[in-house]
């Protein structure tokens, strides 16, 4: 249809026609946005990712706790070894205990054992083994071994230490 001037006549769309046109352009019968199913899938993915991150964080914290306990055990083993060094040439045998006399109220889950043995090849050398047990049910341990030389030479007549 042409108007009086020969131009095509401009027709305005009604509101119903605009809605029909918009619906046909979007390809669905809805306006652009997320459906309930899409939101639920996104929340499920997010939930899975958060659970994985929390699990990783828990493992990391457990590793830190184990490392702290092992560090404490090594320092406590060194403290027991220092006592053996102060004896200069400790007596042969086994001894054990806890750390309450040295550190009252601390390190209640830590126990130590000390084993002093004579060297098979050198009579003036003693092997000192320190074992510190710790953790749930004393299931973990840290061992320290040192060889101590007698500062006093053996009696030449008997070969024994004074």
SERO-4910 file (N, C-alpha, C, O; in steps of 0.05 Angstrom, whole numbers):
BEGIN
 pado doro    nc1    nc2    nc3   cac1   cac2   cac3    cc1    cc2    cc3    oc1    oc2    oc3
  Unk    A     17    -23      0      0      0      0     17     25      0     37     27     15
  Unk    A      9     43    -17     25     67    -18      6     90    -11    -18     90    -17
  Unk    A     19    110      2      4    133     10      1    152    -14      8    146    -36
  Unk    A     -8    176     -8    -13    196    -28     13    205    -41     12    213    -64
  Unk    A     34    205    -27     60    215    -37     76    193    -51     97    198    -61
  Unk    A     66    168    -50     80    146    -62     99    132    -44    114    114    -52
  Unk    A     99    139    -20    116    126      0    101    103     13     76    104     16
  Unk    A    116     82     21    102     61     36     92     72     62    104     89     75
  Unk    A     70     63     69     58     72     94     71     59    118     74     35    118
  Unk    A     78     74    138     91     64    162     68     56    181     51     72    188
  Unk    A     70     31    188     50     21    206     63     16    233     84      4    234
  Unk    A     51     24    255     61     19    282     50     -8    292     27    -15    287
  Unk    A     68    -22    305     60    -48    316     45    -45    342     51    -27    358
  Unk    A     25    -61    345     11    -60    371     27    -75    392     47    -89    386
  Unk    A     19    -72    416     34    -85    438     33   -115    436     54   -128    441
  Unk    A     12   -127    427     10   -156    424     29   -165    402     42   -186    405
  Unk    A     31   -150    380     48   -157    358     78   -155    367     94   -172    359
  Unk    A     85   -135    383    112   -133    393    120   -157    410    142   -167    408
  Unk    A    101   -165    427    107   -188    445    111   -213    428    129   -229    433
  Unk    A     93   -217    408     96   -240    390    123   -240    376    136   -260    373
  Unk    A    131   -216    366    156   -214    352    180   -220    371    198   -234    363
  Unk    A    179   -209    395    201   -214    414    203   -243    421    225   -254    424
  Unk    A    180   -256    425    180   -285    432    191   -301    408    206   -321    413
  Unk    A    185   -294    384    195   -309    361    225   -305    357    238   -323    347
  Unk    A    235   -281    364    264   -276    361    281   -290    382    303   -299    376
  Unk    A    270   -294    406    286   -306    427    288   -336    423    305   -349    435
  Unk    A    271   -348    408    273   -377    403    258   -393    424    254   -417    420
  Unk    A    250   -381    445    235   -395    466    211   -377    473    209   -354    464
  Unk    A    195   -388    489    172   -373    496    176   -356    521    157   -347    533
  Unk    A    202   -351    529    207   -337    554    227   -314    548    240   -314    528
  Unk    A    228   -296    567    248   -275    564    275   -286    572    276   -307    585
  Unk    A    297   -273    564    324   -282    571    328   -283    601    321   -263    615
  Unk    A    339   -305    611    344   -308    640    351   -337    645    353   -353    626
  Unk    A    353   -345    670    360   -372    678    335   -387    686    318   -377    700
  Unk    A    334   -412    678    311   -429    687    318   -441    714    341   -439    722
  Unk    A    299   -452    727    304   -465    753    323   -488    750    340   -492    768
  Unk    A    321   -503    729    340   -525    725    369   -516    722    387   -528    733
  Unk    A    373   -494    707    400   -483    704    411   -474    730    435   -478    736
  Unk    A    394   -461    746    403   -452    773    410   -475    790    431   -475    805
  Unk    A    394   -497    790    400   -520    806    426   -534    798    441   -543    815
  Unk    A    431   -536    772    456   -548    762    480   -531    771    500   -542    779
  Unk    A    477   -505    769    499   -487    777    505   -490    807    528   -490    815
  Unk    A    484   -492    823    488   -495    852    500   -522    858    517   -524    876
  Unk    A    493   -543    844    505   -570    848    535   -569    841    551   -581    855
  Unk    A    542   -556    819    570   -554    812    586   -538    833    608   -546    841
  Unk    A    574   -516    842    587   -500    863    590   -516    889    611   -514    902
  Unk    A    570   -531    896    571   -547    920    593   -568    919    607   -572    938
  Unk    A    595   -581    896    616   -601    892    644   -588    894    662   -600    907
  Unk    A    647   -565    882    673   -552    884    680   -543    912    703   -546    921
  Unk    A    660   -533    927    665   -525    955    672   -549    972    689   -546    990
  Unk    A    658   -571    969    665   -595    985    693   -604    979    708   -612    997
  Unk    A    701   -603    954    729   -611    946    749   -592    959    770   -601    969
  Unk    A    743   -566    959    761   -547    971    763   -551   1002    785   -549   1013
  Unk    A    741   -556   1014    741   -561   1044    757   -586   1050    772   -587   1070
  Unk    A    754   -607   1034    770   -631   1038    800   -626   1035    816   -636   1051
  Unk    A    807   -611   1015    835   -603   1011    846   -587   1035    868   -591   1043
  Unk    A    829   -569   1045    837   -553   1068    841   -570   1093    860   -566   1108
  Unk    A    824   -590   1096    826   -608   1119    852   -624   1117    866   -627   1137
  Unk    A    858   -634   1094    883   -650   1091    907   -632   1096    927   -641   1108
  Unk    A    906   -607   1087    928   -589   1091    932   -584   1121    955   -583   1131
  Unk    A    910   -580   1136    912   -575   1165    923   -600   1179    939   -597   1198
  Unk    A    915   -624   1171    926   -648   1183    956   -651   1178    971   -659   1195
  Unk    A    965   -643   1154    994   -643   1148   1009   -624   1166   1031   -630   1175
  Unk    A    997   -600   1171   1010   -581   1188   1012   -591   1217   1033   -588   1230
  Unk    A    991   -604   1226    991   -615   1254   1012   -637   1256   1027   -639   1275
  Unk    A   1014   -655   1236   1034   -677   1237   1062   -665   1236   1080   -675   1250
  Unk    A   1066   -645   1220   1093   -632   1219   1100   -619   1245   1123   -621   1254
  Unk    A   1081   -606   1258   1086   -594   1284   1093   -615   1305   1112   -611   1321
  Unk    A   1078   -637   1305   1084   -659   1324   1112   -671   1319   1126   -677   1338
  Unk    A   1119   -674   1294   1145   -686   1288   1167   -667   1296   1188   -675   1306
  Unk    A   1163   -641   1293   1183   -621   1301   1186   -622   1331   1208   -621   1341
  Unk    A   1164   -623   1346   1165   -625   1375   1180   -650   1384   1197   -650   1402
  Unk    A   1174   -673   1371   1187   -698   1378   1217   -696   1373   1233   -707   1389
  Unk    A   1225   -684   1351   1254   -682   1345   1268   -664   1366   1290   -670   1374
  Unk    A   1255   -642   1373   1267   -625   1394   1268   -639   1421   1288   -635   1435
  Unk    A   1248   -654   1428   1248   -668   1453   1269   -691   1453   1282   -696   1473
  Unk    A   1272   -704   1430   1293   -725   1428   1321   -712   1431   1338   -724   1444
  Unk    A   1324   -689   1420   1350   -675   1423   1354   -667   1452   1377   -667   1461
  Unk    A   1333   -660   1466   1336   -653   1495   1345   -677   1511   1362   -675   1528
  Unk    A   1334   -701   1505   1342   -725   1519   1371   -732   1511   1386   -741   1528
  Unk    A   1378   -728   1486   1405   -734   1477   1425   -715   1491   1447   -723   1498
  Unk    A   1417   -690   1495   1435   -671   1508   1441   -680   1537   1463   -677   1547
  Unk    A   1420   -691   1550   1425   -702   1577   1445   -725   1577   1461   -727   1595
  Unk    A   1443   -742   1556   1462   -764   1554   1490   -753   1548   1510   -764   1559
  Unk    A   1492   -732   1532   1518   -720   1527   1530   -707   1552   1554   -708   1556
  Unk    A   1513   -696   1569   1523   -684   1594   1534   -705   1613   1551   -699   1630
  Unk    A   1524   -730   1611   1535   -752   1627   1562   -760   1617   1576   -776   1630
  Unk    A   1570   -750   1594   1595   -755   1580   1597   -783   1569   1602   -786   1545
  Unk    A   1594   -803   1585   1596   -831   1576   1574   -846   1592   1580   -859   1612
  Unk    A   1550   -846   1582   1527   -857   1597   1530   -887   1602   1542   -901   1586
  Unk    A   1518   -895   1623   1518   -924   1630   1502   -940   1610   1483   -930   1598
  Unk    A   1510   -965   1606   1496   -982   1588   1468   -989   1599   1465   -990   1623
  Unk    A   1449   -993   1581   1423  -1000   1590   1401   -984   1577   1405   -968   1559
  Unk    A   1376   -990   1586   1352   -978   1575   1339   -962   1597   1337   -970   1620
  Unk    A   1329   -939   1589   1313   -922   1608   1290   -909   1592   1292   -907   1567
  Unk    A   1270   -901   1606   1247   -888   1592   1233   -869   1611   1238   -869   1635
  Unk    A   1216   -853   1600   1201   -834   1616   1184   -815   1599   1181   -819   1575
  Unk    A   1174   -795   1613   1159   -774   1599   1173   -747   1603   1195   -746   1615
  Unk    A   1161   -726   1594   1174   -700   1596   1162   -682   1617   1167   -658   1617
  Unk    A   1147   -693   1636   1134   -677   1656   1153   -665   1676   1148   -643   1687
  Unk    A   1175   -678   1682   1195   -667   1701   1209   -643   1688   1216   -624   1702
  Unk    A   1215   -645   1662   1229   -623   1648   1210   -601   1639   1217   -577   1640
  Unk    A   1186   -609   1630   1167   -590   1619   1140   -595   1632   1123   -608   1619
  Unk    A   1135   -587   1656   1109   -593   1670   1085   -582   1654   1084   -559   1646
  Unk    A   1065   -600   1651   1040   -592   1638   1042   -591   1608   1021   -586   1595
  Unk    A   1065   -596   1597   1068   -595   1567   1075   -623   1558   1085   -640   1573
  Unk    A   1071   -628   1532   1080   -652   1519   1070   -678   1533   1085   -696   1537
  Unk    A   1045   -678   1541   1034   -700   1555   1031   -725   1538   1029   -747   1549
  Unk    A   1029   -722   1512   1026   -745   1494   1053   -755   1483   1053   -771   1465
  Unk    A   1075   -746   1494   1102   -753   1485   1116   -770   1506   1115   -763   1530
  Unk    A   1128   -792   1498   1143   -810   1516   1170   -815   1503   1173   -816   1478
  Unk    A   1191   -819   1519   1217   -824   1508   1229   -851   1519   1222   -860   1541
  Unk    A   1246   -863   1503   1262   -886   1510   1291   -880   1502   1296   -869   1481
  Unk    A   1309   -889   1520   1337   -886   1514   1351   -913   1517   1348   -926   1537
  Unk    A   1366   -920   1496   1380   -946   1497   1410   -939   1492   1417   -927   1472
  Unk    A   1427   -947   1511   1456   -943   1509   1469   -970   1506   1466   -988   1523
  Unk    A   1483   -974   1484   1497   -999   1478   1526   -994   1473   1534   -973   1464
  Unk    A   1542  -1014   1479   1571  -1012   1474   1576  -1017   1444   1561  -1033   1431
  Unk    A   1596  -1004   1434   1603  -1008   1406   1618  -1035   1403   1634  -1042   1421
  Unk    A   1612  -1049   1382   1624  -1076   1378   1654  -1073   1372   1670  -1091   1380
  Unk    A   1663  -1052   1360   1691  -1049   1351   1708  -1031   1369   1732  -1034   1369
  Unk    A   1695  -1012   1382   1710   -993   1398   1700   -992   1426   1677   -985   1431
  Unk    A   1716  -1000   1446   1707  -1001   1473   1702   -974   1486   1688   -972   1506
  Unk    A   1714   -953   1474   1710   -926   1485   1688   -910   1471   1687   -886   1473
  Unk    A   1671   -924   1456   1649   -911   1442   1623   -925   1450   1621   -950   1452
  Unk    A   1603   -909   1455   1576   -919   1462   1556   -908   1442   1557   -885   1433
  Unk    A   1538   -926   1434   1516   -918   1416   1492   -911   1433   1482   -927   1449
  Unk    A   1482   -887   1430   1459   -877   1445   1435   -874   1425   1437   -858   1406
  Unk    A   1414   -889   1430   1390   -887   1413   1368   -875   1430   1362   -884   1452
  Unk    A   1356   -854   1419   1333   -841   1432   1309   -845   1414   1310   -840   1390
  Unk    A   1287   -855   1426   1262   -859   1411   1240   -843   1426   1235   -848   1449
  Unk    A   1228   -825   1412   1205   -809   1423   1180   -819   1409   1178   -817   1385
  Unk    A   1161   -828   1425   1135   -837   1415   1114   -816   1421   1115   -803   1442
  Unk    A   1096   -812   1402   1076   -791   1405   1052   -798   1387   1052   -817   1373
  Unk    A   1032   -781   1389   1008   -784   1372    987   -802   1385    991   -810   1408
  Unk    A    966   -807   1371    944   -823   1382    954   -852   1388    963   -866   1370
  Unk    A    952   -860   1413    961   -886   1421    991   -891   1418   1000   -913   1415
  Unk    A   1006   -869   1419   1036   -870   1415   1043   -885   1389   1062   -900   1388
  Unk    A   1027   -880   1368   1031   -895   1343   1053   -883   1325   1063   -897   1307
  Unk    A   1061   -859   1331   1083   -847   1315   1108   -845   1331   1107   -845   1356
  Unk    A   1131   -844   1318   1156   -843   1333   1177   -828   1317   1176   -825   1292
  Unk    A   1196   -818   1332   1219   -804   1321   1244   -816   1334   1245   -817   1359
  Unk    A   1264   -824   1318   1288   -836   1329   1312   -818   1324   1315   -805   1303
  Unk    A   1330   -818   1343   1355   -803   1341   1378   -821   1351   1375   -833   1373
  Unk    A   1399   -824   1336   1422   -841   1344   1447   -824   1343   1452   -808   1325
  Unk    A   1463   -828   1364   1489   -814   1365   1510   -832   1378   1503   -849   1395
  Unk    A   1534   -829   1370   1556   -844   1381   1572   -825   1399   1581   -804   1391
  Unk    A   1576   -833   1424   1591   -817   1443   1618   -830   1450   1619   -854   1456
  Unk    A   1638   -814   1449   1665   -823   1455   1672   -816   1484   1665   -795   1494
  Unk    A   1685   -835   1498   1692   -830   1526   1714   -809   1527   1734   -810   1513
  Unk    A   1709   -788   1544   1730   -768   1547   1754   -777   1564   1775   -765   1564
  Unk    A   1749   -799   1579   1770   -810   1596   1780   -836   1583   1764   -854   1578
  Unk    A   1805   -839   1578   1815   -863   1566   1812   -887   1585   1812   -883   1610
  Unk    A   1809   -911   1575   1806   -934   1592   1832   -940   1608   1854   -932   1599
  Unk    A   1829   -953   1630   1852   -961   1646   1868   -981   1630   1858  -1001   1621
  Unk    A   1894   -975   1626   1910   -993   1609   1913  -1021   1620   1917  -1040   1605
  Unk    A   1912  -1024   1646   1915  -1051   1659   1890  -1068   1655   1892  -1092   1650
  Unk    A   1866  -1056   1659   1841  -1071   1658   1826  -1067   1632   1809  -1084   1625
  Unk    A   1830  -1045   1619   1815  -1039   1595   1787  -1029   1601   1771  -1025   1582
  Unk    A   1781  -1024   1626   1755  -1014   1634   1756   -984   1639   1777   -972   1643
  Unk    A   1732   -972   1638   1730   -943   1642   1723   -938   1671   1709   -954   1685
  Unk    A   1734   -916   1681   1730   -910   1709   1705   -894   1714   1699   -887   1737
***
